[in-house]
Each structure stands twice: as structure tokens, then as C-alpha cells.
């Protein structure tokens, strides 16, 4: 595995080019498309990463893929760069760093929200407004469910976790009662 700092370097370089050229929407669309392709067909990344396959053959496979699923020029160059530098295997990680980098530059905080059951749009709006007040940034929410929480909510923004779940409160009460 390569260090996370290298993922960040590629992600920041892409973000710099995208900012300069102003083609963020096209890049995001292409990143999402190829992330899904590589997730759906893991053999592609294995082929691209294999030392047994010649670079020319890998480049032909990538060119065929880009012919079938066209990308903007910036993305084409980026994919080719990753392939030549043996980093395409880490495409998903680089995409994550890219999204984080772009969001930081725009003043957007990404919040991972875990709840016991589904939230209504009104609940999501109130939650987003509360998190905007706490962070001072715009907030994007990624919501997941975990019935083991019983009720309540757990929010992670960066390395900070706000745990308001009933499960955690019950566990804390259990620890306090065991000490007494």
C-alpha cells in the first residue's frame, strides 16, 4: 500500500488543474463513472496493476474503455498518468482525497450521519442547519442507518464524532452502574 500522502498529492494536483480550467462538473461526472466501472469490474484494476501485462496492452485497454465511456481531456490525461505511474489501482482512494480537497477549498464540511431509522427531509434540513452552526461551513450529509443504535444519531465530521445515540447512552449508564 502506498502512503496516503501520495493519494493527496495526486488529488491536489487534479484539483489544481480542475480549478484552473473550470471543468469541475465534468471531472466529477467522469470520476463517478470510472469509480463505478472499477468497483463493478475489479479485474480491470488487477489487469492495470499486473506486472505481467505490458504497459502498451494496458494503455490499449484504457483507451478502449475511454472510447466506450468518454471522458473530458483532463480526465483522460489523469487516467493515463495514473496508469503510467502505477497508481490507477488506488483510483477510489485518490477520488476520496480529491472530493475532500475540493470540499475544503469550497468551505464545505462532509458529515457522515448514522441513524437508527430513516430521516425525513425536514429532519435532514434541521440537522444540516445545526451542523452549519457548529462548523461554520456548508455541510454535505451522507446518511446511513444502523438499527443497533436503537434511536438517536451519530455524526462524524473529519475526526470529530458527535454521538447522541441511545445505544451509547445505555452503555455509559451500564459502565457507571458497574463502578458503583
Secondary structure, DSSP 8 states (H G I E B T S, - for coil): ---HHHHHHHHHHHHHHHHHHT-HHHHHHHHHHHHHHHHH-HHHHHHHH-TTS-HHHHHHHHHHHHHHS---HHHHHHHHHHHHTT-GGGHHHHHHHHHHHHHHHHTEEEEEEEESS---HHHHHHHHHHHHHHHSSEEEEEEEE-GGG-SSEEEEETTEEEE--HHHHHHHHHHHHHH-
